[in-house]
Amino acid sequence: MPSRSHDTGDGERISNPVLIRWFYLAAAMLCVIGLLNVYSSTFYMNLENHVSPYNHVLRHLAYFAAGAAGWWTCRYILSLEQLRRWKRMLTLPIFALFILVMAAGPVVNGAQRWFYFGSVGIQPSEFAKVVAIIWAAACLSDRVKEGRPVSFLSGFVHYAFQQPFHGKRQQWTDVADGYVPLAVPVLFAGFVILQPDMGTAALILGFPVFLYVLCGAPWKDVLWSGALAFCGLFLLAYIEPYRWERVKVLFDPFAYASDQGYQVVQSLIAVGSGGLTGQGAGEGLSKFLYLPEQYTDFAFAVWSQEWGFAGAAVVLGLFCVLLCLGFSMARQIPRLYPALLVYGLSMLIAVEGFLNMAMVIGIFPVTGVPLPFISYGGTSLFTNLCAVGLIGNAVNFGEKARAQDERKRKLAELVGEPVSLRKLSGAVFEPPQAPWERR
């Protein structure tokens, strides 16, 4: 569980202000890669459709500008404490968007996931991923602060068998209260399943569950819940023919190369033909109407074909950097709520990237999970940049909390000693030392 106090000396760690700058740099590099890849993967398609070859890249730039504004707002304008207090109000617009999609959203390729304002498509499930993490982090930090147990199944099992749990006999209200951090994510996931989009629904629910684990949920709960989740996902895949076909394609895509496996086969051809250094920027052949969704779900295949294994390794490495930096920063935040936000949002960005790349190379079923910062899509880009802003906000909050704790510690050391104005002012204001006092 993330600690609420940090006792590692400053000399033994790289400070979070340094780490967050590297985090921003890694995200910015992915955005640049995404911009290059969107142009390369769409210019021929646009020419075939008799529109400007710069059509998609200009739209992507507009989405990036909106995302940059969202990043700035989440980093410098929003208050984490306000987000914590307003978590209920924050969920209402997401529910409204889901209802709007169900009522007025067009059906595209058998899925009803978007609605449009003019030519701009909005996908509410992208917003739901972030709001679900905010909700779970706020609720779980409150439970830990109040000393209430965090568990998935133990409370329910003890209630069913009328046994005390953490020294208290469970009532049904206690059991229901234990699932409050998952209530909103479950509802969001339910809406997304109806669209249908099982992969995104699993992500919306999965990251809050991960936060339960960080807050000390018993390992037996984690194992049993994981087994139940696997069985549930297997059942959902089996009862829906198109999902089950995707599972079968996963094991032998070339046996279905003319229909269900066509997309995966073309993706494997694109990735494999890139070799070590690629076919050259803009020179990949698969984007010439061979590979479907080459600028959205399968953007990584185009990048790998043109930049080879080296370029693919750079993208994979950047997502690994984001994950490692996010976890390093979260570990050093001395307050649970912002630490959980950084853990959850870092996982959201990195795991989405890993799953998309796994899908492209044929080791994960085809889902609607985009490649963060690289796949074309306004809602995804905007949401991920807002997530980066929230991570920076949480890190800044943690640094202020660390400075406050340090001032309190220094003041506490003065207790029992003669009052010294020099020591007191130094503890509060930390004035610079005179040259002869420096070592």
TIMAR-209527 format. One record per residue (C-alpha): x, y, z; residue in one letter. Coordinates in steps of 0.25 Angstrom, whole numbers. Example, Ala and Ser with C-alpha at 12.3 -4.5 7.8 and 13.67 -1.06 7.14 Angstrom:
+-------+-------+-------+------+
!    c1 !    c2 !    c3 ! type !
+-------+-------+-------+------+
!    49 !   -18 !    31 !    A !
!    55 !    -4 !    29 !    S !
+-------+-------+-------+------+
END
This chain:
+-------+-------+-------+------+
!    c1 !    c2 !    c3 ! type !
+-------+-------+-------+------+
!     0 !     0 !     0 !    M !
!     5 !    14 !    -3 !    P !
!    11 !    20 !    10 !    S !
!     5 !    33 !    15 !    R !
!    19 !    37 !    20 !    S !
!    32 !    36 !    14 !    H !
!    45 !    34 !    21 !    D !
!    55 !    33 !    10 !    T !
!    66 !    43 !    11 !    G !
!    67 !    54 !     0 !    D !
!    81 !    49 !    -4 !    G !
!    75 !    35 !    -7 !    E !
!    65 !    38 !   -17 !    R !
!    63 !    46 !   -30 !    I !
!    53 !    56 !   -26 !    S !
!    39 !    56 !   -32 !    N !
!    40 !    70 !   -39 !    P !
!    52 !    64 !   -47 !    V !
!    44 !    51 !   -50 !    L !
!    32 !    58 !   -55 !    I !
!    40 !    66 !   -65 !    R !
!    45 !    53 !   -71 !    W !
!    31 !    48 !   -71 !    F !
!    26 !    60 !   -79 !    Y !
!    37 !    58 !   -88 !    L !
!    34 !    43 !   -91 !    A !
!    19 !    47 !   -93 !    A !
!    23 !    58 !  -103 !    A !
!    32 !    49 !  -111 !    M !
!    20 !    39 !  -112 !    L !
!    12 !    51 !  -117 !    C !
!    22 !    55 !  -128 !    V !
!    23 !    40 !  -132 !    I !
!     8 !    40 !  -133 !    G !
!     7 !    53 !  -141 !    L !
!    17 !    47 !  -151 !    L !
!    10 !    34 !  -152 !    N !
!    -4 !    40 !  -154 !    V !
!     1 !    47 !  -166 !    Y !
!     9 !    35 !  -172 !    S !
!    -3 !    26 !  -170 !    S !
!   -14 !    35 !  -175 !    T !
!    -8 !    43 !  -187 !    F !
!   -11 !    32 !  -197 !    Y !
!   -25 !    29 !  -192 !    M !
!   -28 !    44 !  -193 !    N !
!   -23 !    45 !  -207 !    L !
!   -32 !    33 !  -210 !    E !
!   -44 !    40 !  -204 !    N !
!   -40 !    53 !  -212 !    H !
!   -38 !    61 !  -200 !    V !
!   -25 !    68 !  -195 !    S !
!   -14 !    59 !  -191 !    P !
!   -12 !    67 !  -179 !    Y !
!   -27 !    66 !  -175 !    N !
!   -25 !    56 !  -163 !    H !
!   -11 !    62 !  -158 !    V !
!   -18 !    76 !  -157 !    L !
!   -29 !    70 !  -149 !    R !
!   -19 !    62 !  -141 !    H !
!   -12 !    76 !  -138 !    L !
!   -25 !    82 !  -134 !    A !
!   -28 !    70 !  -124 !    Y !
!   -14 !    72 !  -119 !    F !
!   -17 !    87 !  -116 !    A !
!   -30 !    83 !  -109 !    A !
!   -22 !    73 !  -101 !    G !
!   -11 !    83 !   -97 !    A !
!   -22 !    92 !   -92 !    A !
!   -27 !    80 !   -84 !    G !
!   -13 !    77 !   -79 !    W !
!   -11 !    91 !   -74 !    W !
!   -25 !    92 !   -67 !    T !
!   -23 !    78 !   -60 !    C !
!    -9 !    82 !   -56 !    R !
!   -10 !    97 !   -52 !    Y !
!   -25 !   100 !   -50 !    I !
!   -32 !    88 !   -44 !    L !
!   -31 !    85 !   -29 !    S !
!   -29 !    71 !   -25 !    L !
!   -37 !    73 !   -13 !    E !
!   -48 !    79 !   -21 !    Q !
!   -48 !    66 !   -30 !    L !
!   -48 !    58 !   -17 !    R !
!   -60 !    66 !   -11 !    R !
!   -67 !    66 !   -25 !    W !
!   -65 !    52 !   -29 !    K !
!   -80 !    49 !   -29 !    R !
!   -83 !    62 !   -38 !    M !
!   -72 !    57 !   -47 !    L !
!   -79 !    44 !   -51 !    T !
!   -92 !    51 !   -55 !    L !
!   -87 !    56 !   -69 !    P !
!   -81 !    43 !   -72 !    I !
!   -94 !    36 !   -69 !    F !
!  -101 !    46 !   -78 !    A !
!   -91 !    44 !   -89 !    L !
!   -94 !    29 !   -89 !    F !
!  -109 !    31 !   -89 !    I !
!  -107 !    41 !  -101 !    L !
!   -99 !    30 !  -109 !    V !
!  -109 !    20 !  -106 !    M !
!  -120 !    29 !  -111 !    A !
!  -114 !    36 !  -123 !    A !
!  -100 !    30 !  -126 !    G !
!   -98 !    24 !  -139 !    P !
!   -95 !     9 !  -141 !    V !
!   -81 !     7 !  -147 !    V !
!   -76 !    -7 !  -150 !    N !
!   -87 !   -12 !  -141 !    G !
!   -83 !    -4 !  -129 !    A !
!   -90 !     9 !  -123 !    Q !
!   -79 !    16 !  -116 !    R !
!   -78 !    30 !  -121 !    W !
!   -87 !    42 !  -124 !    F !
!   -84 !    54 !  -132 !    Y !
!   -84 !    69 !  -131 !    F !
!   -83 !    73 !  -145 !    G !
!   -71 !    65 !  -151 !    S !
!   -65 !    63 !  -137 !    V !
!   -67 !    49 !  -131 !    G !
!   -67 !    48 !  -116 !    I !
!   -65 !    34 !  -109 !    Q !
!   -70 !    35 !   -94 !    P !
!   -63 !    22 !   -90 !    S !
!   -49 !    29 !   -91 !    E !
!   -54 !    39 !   -81 !    F !
!   -60 !    28 !   -72 !    A !
!   -46 !    22 !   -71 !    K !
!   -40 !    34 !   -64 !    V !
!   -53 !    37 !   -56 !    V !
!   -53 !    23 !   -51 !    A !
!   -39 !    24 !   -45 !    I !
!   -42 !    37 !   -39 !    I !
!   -54 !    32 !   -32 !    W !
!   -47 !    19 !   -27 !    A !
!   -35 !    27 !   -22 !    A !
!   -44 !    36 !   -14 !    A !
!   -53 !    26 !    -8 !    C !
!   -41 !    16 !    -4 !    L !
!   -33 !    27 !     2 !    S !
!   -45 !    31 !    11 !    D !
!   -46 !    17 !    15 !    R !
!   -32 !    15 !    19 !    V !
!   -32 !    29 !    26 !    K !
!   -44 !    24 !    34 !    E !
!   -38 !    11 !    37 !    G !
!   -49 !     3 !    30 !    R !
!   -44 !   -10 !    24 !    P !
!   -42 !   -11 !     9 !    V !
!   -46 !   -25 !     2 !    S !
!   -53 !   -31 !    -9 !    F !
!   -59 !   -43 !    -4 !    L !
!   -55 !   -45 !    10 !    S !
!   -66 !   -36 !    16 !    G !
!   -77 !   -43 !     8 !    F !
!   -72 !   -57 !    12 !    V !
!   -71 !   -54 !    26 !    H !
!   -85 !   -47 !    26 !    Y !
!   -91 !   -60 !    19 !    A !
!   -85 !   -69 !    29 !    F !
!   -89 !   -59 !    41 !    Q !
!   -74 !   -58 !    45 !    Q !
!   -67 !   -46 !    50 !    P !
!   -58 !   -38 !    40 !    F !
!   -47 !   -29 !    46 !    H !
!   -53 !   -31 !    60 !    G !
!   -67 !   -27 !    55 !    K !
!   -79 !   -35 !    52 !    R !
!   -83 !   -31 !    37 !    Q !
!   -96 !   -25 !    34 !    Q !
!  -101 !   -24 !    19 !    W !
!   -98 !    -9 !    20 !    T !
!   -84 !   -12 !    23 !    D !
!   -83 !   -22 !    11 !    V !
!   -89 !   -12 !     2 !    A !
!   -80 !     0 !     7 !    D !
!   -68 !    -9 !     4 !    G !
!   -72 !    -8 !   -11 !    Y !
!   -74 !     7 !   -12 !    V !
!   -60 !     9 !   -19 !    P !
!   -65 !     0 !   -30 !    L !
!   -79 !     4 !   -31 !    A !
!   -77 !    15 !   -42 !    V !
!   -66 !     7 !   -49 !    P !
!   -76 !    -5 !   -50 !    V !
!   -87 !     4 !   -55 !    L !
!   -78 !    10 !   -66 !    F !
!   -73 !    -4 !   -70 !    A !
!   -88 !    -8 !   -71 !    G !
!   -91 !     3 !   -81 !    F !
!   -78 !     0 !   -89 !    V !
!   -82 !   -15 !   -90 !    I !
!   -95 !   -11 !   -96 !    L !
!   -88 !    -3 !  -107 !    Q !
!   -82 !   -14 !  -108 !    P !
!   -67 !   -12 !  -104 !    D !
!   -62 !   -23 !   -95 !    M !
!   -48 !   -19 !   -95 !    G !
!   -50 !    -4 !   -91 !    T !
!   -60 !    -9 !   -80 !    A !
!   -50 !   -18 !   -74 !    A !
!   -40 !    -7 !   -74 !    L !
!   -50 !     3 !   -67 !    I !
!   -52 !    -8 !   -56 !    L !
!   -38 !   -13 !   -56 !    G !
!   -30 !    -1 !   -51 !    F !
!   -39 !     2 !   -39 !    P !
!   -37 !   -13 !   -35 !    V !
!   -22 !   -10 !   -36 !    F !
!   -24 !     1 !   -26 !    L !
!   -31 !    -8 !   -16 !    Y !
!   -19 !   -17 !   -17 !    V !
!   -10 !    -5 !   -14 !    L !
!   -18 !    -1 !    -2 !    C !
!   -16 !   -15 !     5 !    G !
!   -27 !   -24 !     0 !    A !
!   -24 !   -38 !     4 !    P !
!   -17 !   -47 !    -6 !    W !
!   -27 !   -58 !    -5 !    K !
!   -38 !   -47 !    -9 !    D !
!   -29 !   -43 !   -21 !    V !
!   -27 !   -58 !   -25 !    L !
!   -41 !   -62 !   -24 !    W !
!   -46 !   -49 !   -31 !    S !
!   -36 !   -51 !   -42 !    G !
!   -41 !   -65 !   -44 !    A !
!   -55 !   -60 !   -45 !    L !
!   -52 !   -49 !   -54 !    A !
!   -45 !   -58 !   -64 !    F !
!   -57 !   -68 !   -64 !    C !
!   -66 !   -56 !   -66 !    G !
!   -58 !   -51 !   -78 !    L !
!   -57 !   -65 !   -84 !    F !
!   -72 !   -66 !   -83 !    L !
!   -75 !   -52 !   -89 !    L !
!   -66 !   -56 !  -100 !    A !
!   -72 !   -70 !  -102 !    Y !
!   -86 !   -65 !  -103 !    I !
!   -84 !   -55 !  -113 !    E !
!   -80 !   -61 !  -127 !    P !
!   -71 !   -50 !  -132 !    Y !
!   -63 !   -49 !  -119 !    R !
!   -61 !   -64 !  -119 !    W !
!   -56 !   -63 !  -134 !    E !
!   -46 !   -53 !  -129 !    R !
!   -41 !   -63 !  -119 !    V !
!   -40 !   -74 !  -129 !    K !
!   -32 !   -64 !  -138 !    V !
!   -22 !   -61 !  -127 !    L !
!   -17 !   -76 !  -128 !    F !
!   -17 !   -77 !  -143 !    D !
!   -19 !   -64 !  -151 !    P !
!   -15 !   -70 !  -164 !    F !
!   -26 !   -80 !  -164 !    A !
!   -35 !   -69 !  -164 !    Y !
!   -27 !   -60 !  -173 !    A !
!   -39 !   -57 !  -183 !    S !
!   -49 !   -52 !  -173 !    D !
!   -48 !   -51 !  -158 !    Q !
!   -33 !   -52 !  -158 !    G !
!   -30 !   -43 !  -169 !    Y !
!   -27 !   -30 !  -161 !    Q !
!   -17 !   -38 !  -152 !    V !
!   -10 !   -45 !  -163 !    V !
!    -8 !   -31 !  -170 !    Q !
!    -3 !   -26 !  -157 !    S !
!     7 !   -37 !  -155 !    L !
!    12 !   -35 !  -170 !    I !
!    14 !   -20 !  -167 !    A !
!    21 !   -22 !  -154 !    V !
!    30 !   -34 !  -160 !    G !
!    34 !   -27 !  -173 !    S !
!    39 !   -15 !  -165 !    G !
!    52 !   -23 !  -162 !    G !
!    62 !   -17 !  -153 !    L !
!    62 !    -2 !  -158 !    T !
!    49 !    -2 !  -166 !    G !
!    45 !     2 !  -180 !    Q !
!    47 !    17 !  -178 !    G !
!    39 !    28 !  -173 !    A !
!    26 !    29 !  -181 !    G !
!    30 !    17 !  -190 !    E !
!    22 !     6 !  -183 !    G !
!    14 !    -2 !  -193 !    L !
!     3 !    -7 !  -184 !    S !
!    -4 !     6 !  -182 !    K !
!    -7 !     6 !  -197 !    F !
!   -21 !     1 !  -194 !    L !
!   -16 !   -13 !  -189 !    Y !
!   -17 !   -11 !  -174 !    L !
!   -30 !    -7 !  -169 !    P !
!   -31 !     3 !  -157 !    E !
!   -16 !     7 !  -160 !    Q !
!   -17 !    20 !  -154 !    Y !
!   -25 !    16 !  -141 !    T !
!   -25 !     3 !  -135 !    D !
!   -13 !    -2 !  -144 !    F !
!    -5 !    10 !  -144 !    A !
!     7 !     3 !  -138 !    F !
!     7 !    -7 !  -150 !    A !
!    10 !     5 !  -159 !    V !
!    20 !    11 !  -150 !    W !
!    27 !    -3 !  -148 !    S !
!    28 !    -5 !  -164 !    Q !
!    34 !     8 !  -166 !    E !
!    43 !     9 !  -155 !    W !
!    46 !    -6 !  -152 !    G !
!    49 !   -13 !  -139 !    F !
!    58 !    -1 !  -135 !    A !
!    46 !     9 !  -136 !    G !
!    36 !    -1 !  -129 !    A !
!    46 !    -3 !  -118 !    A !
!    47 !    12 !  -116 !    V !
!    31 !    13 !  -114 !    V !
!    31 !     1 !  -105 !    L !
!    43 !     7 !   -97 !    G !
!    35 !    20 !   -95 !    L !
!    23 !    13 !   -90 !    F !
!    32 !     6 !   -80 !    C !
!    38 !    19 !   -76 !    V !
!    25 !    25 !   -73 !    L !
!    21 !    13 !   -65 !    L !
!    34 !    13 !   -57 !    C !
!    34 !    28 !   -55 !    L !
!    19 !    28 !   -51 !    G !
!    22 !    17 !   -40 !    F !
!    34 !    24 !   -35 !    S !
!    27 !    37 !   -33 !    M !
!    15 !    31 !   -27 !    A !
!    24 !    23 !   -17 !    R !
!    30 !    36 !   -12 !    Q !
!    17 !    44 !   -10 !    I !
!    14 !    45 !     5 !    P !
!    -2 !    45 !     3 !    R !
!   -10 !    33 !    -1 !    L !
!   -20 !    40 !   -10 !    Y !
!   -10 !    47 !   -20 !    P !
!    -1 !    34 !   -19 !    A !
!   -13 !    25 !   -24 !    L !
!   -16 !    35 !   -35 !    L !
!    -2 !    34 !   -40 !    V !
!    -2 !    19 !   -39 !    Y !
!   -15 !    18 !   -46 !    G !
!   -13 !    28 !   -57 !    L !
!     1 !    23 !   -60 !    S !
!    -4 !     9 !   -61 !    M !
!   -16 !    14 !   -70 !    L !
!    -6 !    20 !   -80 !    I !
!     4 !     9 !   -80 !    A !
!    -5 !    -3 !   -80 !    V !
!   -13 !     2 !   -91 !    E !
!     0 !     4 !   -99 !    G !
!     4 !   -10 !   -96 !    F !
!    -9 !   -17 !  -100 !    L !
!   -10 !    -9 !  -113 !    N !
!     4 !   -14 !  -117 !    M !
!     1 !   -28 !  -113 !    A !
!   -12 !   -28 !  -121 !    M !
!    -4 !   -22 !  -133 !    V !
!     7 !   -34 !  -132 !    I !
!    -4 !   -44 !  -131 !    G !
!    -2 !   -48 !  -116 !    I !
!   -15 !   -42 !  -111 !    F !
!   -29 !   -42 !  -117 !    P !
!   -33 !   -30 !  -125 !    V !
!   -40 !   -20 !  -117 !    T !
!   -44 !    -5 !  -118 !    G !
!   -32 !    -1 !  -109 !    V !
!   -24 !    10 !  -116 !    P !
!    -9 !    13 !  -115 !    L !
!    -8 !    25 !  -106 !    P !
!    -3 !    38 !  -112 !    F !
!    -1 !    31 !  -125 !    I !
!   -14 !    26 !  -130 !    S !
!   -23 !    36 !  -137 !    Y !
!   -34 !    40 !  -129 !    G !
!   -38 !    53 !  -122 !    G !
!   -44 !    47 !  -109 !    T !
!   -33 !    38 !  -107 !    S !
!   -22 !    48 !  -109 !    L !
!   -30 !    59 !  -100 !    F !
!   -32 !    49 !   -89 !    T !
!   -18 !    44 !   -88 !    N !
!   -12 !    58 !   -88 !    L !
!   -22 !    61 !   -77 !    C !
!   -17 !    49 !   -70 !    A !
!    -3 !    54 !   -71 !    V !
!    -7 !    67 !   -65 !    G !
!   -14 !    61 !   -53 !    L !
!    -1 !    53 !   -51 !    I !
!     7 !    66 !   -51 !    G !
!    -4 !    72 !   -41 !    N !
!    -3 !    60 !   -32 !    A !
!    12 !    60 !   -32 !    V !
!    12 !    75 !   -29 !    N !
!     2 !    73 !   -17 !    F !
!    11 !    62 !   -12 !    G !
!    23 !    72 !   -12 !    E !
!    15 !    82 !    -4 !    K !
!    11 !    72 !     6 !    A !
!    26 !    67 !     7 !    R !
!    30 !    81 !    10 !    A !
!    19 !    83 !    20 !    Q !
!    23 !    70 !    27 !    D !
!    37 !    75 !    28 !    E !
!    34 !    88 !    34 !    R !
!    26 !    81 !    44 !    K !
!    37 !    71 !    47 !    R !
!    47 !    83 !    49 !    K !
!    38 !    90 !    58 !    L !
!    35 !    77 !    66 !    A !
!    50 !    76 !    68 !    E !
!    50 !    89 !    76 !    L !
!    41 !    84 !    87 !    V !
!    49 !    83 !   100 !    G !
!    60 !    92 !    95 !    E !
!    62 !   106 !    99 !    P !
!    54 !   115 !    89 !    V !
!    64 !   120 !    78 !    S !
!    59 !   131 !    69 !    L !
!    70 !   126 !    59 !    R !
!    66 !   112 !    59 !    K !
!    51 !   115 !    59 !    L !
!    52 !   124 !    47 !    S !
!    61 !   115 !    40 !    G !
!    51 !   103 !    41 !    A !
!    40 !   112 !    36 !    V !
!    46 !   120 !    25 !    F !
!    59 !   112 !    23 !    E !
!    68 !   125 !    19 !    P !
!    81 !   123 !    11 !    P !
!    93 !   120 !    19 !    Q !
!   105 !   130 !    20 !    A !
!   117 !   127 !    12 !    P !
!   125 !   123 !    25 !    W !
!   114 !   114 !    30 !    E !
!   114 !   105 !    17 !    R !
!   122 !    92 !    16 !    R !
+-------+-------+-------+------+
END
